[in-house]
Amino acid sequence: MEPMKTLFQPKTIAALALILTFFSGRAQNGTAALQDVFSKSYQYESRGNFADAASVLKTVYQEDSYELNLRLGWVTYLGGLFTESAAYYQKAIKLKPYSVEARLGFANPASALGNWDQVIAEYTRILEIDPQNSTVNYRMGSIFYGRKDYAKAEKFLEKVVNLYPFDYDSVILFFCFEFRLGKLREAQVLFNKALLNRPGDASATEGLGLIK
């Protein structure tokens, strides 16, 4: 028992407390400095100065920081550095594999670069994590609509309309699928809903005219 008594002598306890206080103070100072850097980055972004918004973050960059990689992915994307942006987002995804926000972020530079297969792959992974994600279901529906794969597009948009039955954009796009697939009665119902959302809307009125 003597070693335990020695360990917990008052002088030993005081020394341990001093060490803990020192490291706690350093951690707090590091957090405050990081918050200051992020604050400056937001200020630069608000002025449209995306290069400095990224540069200030790079002064404290840590490859294993999810938050820094995510933020750098965003500001480099805004600055038009799409390849660099995609690389930061990929690092963030590697650090947090279940992060929906990082995968949504990656889709921005990937789509800007025309890498639509990568975009679809990330959206597919998001829907495995969060099947009801309305943003991704809508975007997947839009992608397949653009590819004229109307049957596949319908599957995604139907889910969005079921989640948000009165959302104008989703209802209008879903109408396009139903109209293309020859489901005229369903399309008519959808356009009438759109007109409840936006009475007198030109797009909805024109769509109804196509059905009659």
Salt bridges, closest charged atoms under 4 A:
GLU2 OE2 - LYS5 NZ 3.80
ASP36 OD2 - LYS40 NZ 3.38
GLU45 OE1 - ARG71 NH1 2.75
GLU63 OE2 - LYS91 NZ 3.95
GLU84 OE2 - LYS58 NZ 2.87
ASP117 OD1 - ARG147 NH2 3.69
GLU122 OE1 - ARG103 NH1 2.67
GLU128 OE1 - ARG125 NH1 3.10
GLU154 OE2 - LYS183 NZ 2.95
